Amino acid sequence: MTDSVQAQNMTLAPGVVDTIVSITASETEGVASVGSPVTSGIRAMFQAGPSTSGIETVRNEDGTLDVSLHVSVFYGTVLPDLADELRQAIAEALKVQVGMDVSRVDIYVDGIQFPSRS
């Protein structure tokens, strides 16, 4: 989100909702990175906080959020299960932390990370 958001009698700075989504996704087992796999590694070298690239949130007229999330996953992850887990975790995190209801979470798998060979 590029604008500040009113939620539960408070004003959230731009990026707060995206940061919550990013941290929640990053902490979900099976997610290798949030955002494009090409830029995630480069950005991680220069950025101290979580990446919000690859996240789009839109506030609907009824006050709910639509979330789009681009991720790379680890090889062997069951994708439908991961998508369901991400949807539930993101909706719960936003409800608990900022009191916002989520109407939908669209998950886009942009890449698969394979184990490195030693």
C-alpha positions in Angstrom: 0.0 0.0 0.0 1.3 3.4 -0.9 -1.1 5.4 1.3 -1.5 5.5 5.0 -4.3 3.3 6.3 -7.0 3.9 9.0 -7.6 0.7 11.0 -9.0 0.3 14.5 -8.8 4.0 15.5 -5.1 4.2 14.4 -3.3 5.4 11.3 -0.8 3.0 9.8 2.1 4.4 7.8 2.5 3.3 4.2 4.2 -0.1 4.1 3.2 -1.4 7.5 0.6 -3.8 6.1 3.0 -5.0 3.4 5.7 -5.6 6.0 3.3 -7.7 8.1 2.5 -9.8 5.0 6.2 -10.1 4.2 7.3 -11.3 7.7 4.4 -13.7 7.9 5.2 -15.2 4.5 8.9 -15.4 5.3 8.2 -17.3 8.5 6.1 -19.9 6.7 7.8 -23.2 6.2 8.5 -23.8 2.5 8.9 -20.2 1.5 12.4 -19.5 0.2 11.9 -15.8 -0.5 9.3 -13.1 -1.0 9.2 -11.3 -4.3 11.0 -11.9 -7.5 13.8 -14.6 -7.1 16.2 -12.5 -9.3 16.0 -9.3 -7.2 15.4 -10.8 -3.8 19.0 -11.9 -3.4 20.5 -8.7 -4.5 18.1 -6.6 -2.4 18.8 -8.7 0.7 22.5 -7.7 0.6 21.5 -4.0 0.9 18.3 -4.0 2.9 18.1 -4.3 6.6 14.4 -5.0 6.9 12.0 -7.5 5.3 11.4 -7.1 1.6 7.9 -5.8 0.6 8.7 -6.3 -3.1 6.2 -8.8 -4.7 3.4 -7.7 -2.3 0.4 -5.7 -3.4 -2.4 -4.9 -1.1 -5.7 -3.1 -2.1 -8.2 -1.8 0.4 -11.8 -2.5 -0.8 -14.7 -0.2 -0.3 -16.0 -2.4 2.5 -12.7 -2.0 4.4 -11.4 -5.5 3.7 -8.0 -6.2 2.0 -7.1 -8.0 -1.2 -3.5 -9.3 -1.0 -1.3 -10.5 -3.8 1.9 -12.2 -2.9 4.8 -13.4 -5.1 7.1 -16.0 -3.5 9.8 -18.5 -4.4 9.5 -21.9 -2.7 11.9 -24.7 -1.7 11.9 -27.7 -4.0 9.6 -30.4 -2.6 7.1 -28.1 -1.1 3.5 -29.1 -1.7 2.3 -26.0 -3.4 -1.5 -26.2 -2.8 -0.8 -26.8 0.9 1.6 -23.9 1.1 -0.8 -21.6 -0.6 -3.6 -22.5 1.9 -1.2 -22.1 4.8 -0.1 -18.7 3.5 -3.7 -17.5 3.0 -4.6 -18.5 6.6 -1.5 -17.1 8.2 -1.7 -13.7 6.4 -5.4 -13.3 7.1 -4.8 -14.1 10.8 -1.8 -11.9 11.2 -3.5 -8.9 9.7 -6.7 -9.5 11.8 -4.7 -9.9 15.0 -2.1 -7.2 14.5 -4.1 -4.4 12.9 -7.7 -5.5 13.1 -8.2 -5.7 9.3 -10.2 -8.4 7.6 -8.8 -10.0 4.4 -11.2 -10.8 1.6 -8.7 -12.7 -0.5 -5.0 -13.6 -0.7 -3.7 -14.5 -4.2 -0.4 -16.5 -4.1 1.9 -16.5 -7.1 4.8 -19.0 -7.1 7.5 -17.3 -9.2 10.4 -19.7 -8.6 11.7 -22.9 -7.0 14.9 -22.9 -5.0 16.8 -26.2 -5.2 19.2 -27.5 -2.5 22.8 -26.4 -3.1 25.2 -29.1 -3.9 28.2 -29.3 -1.5 
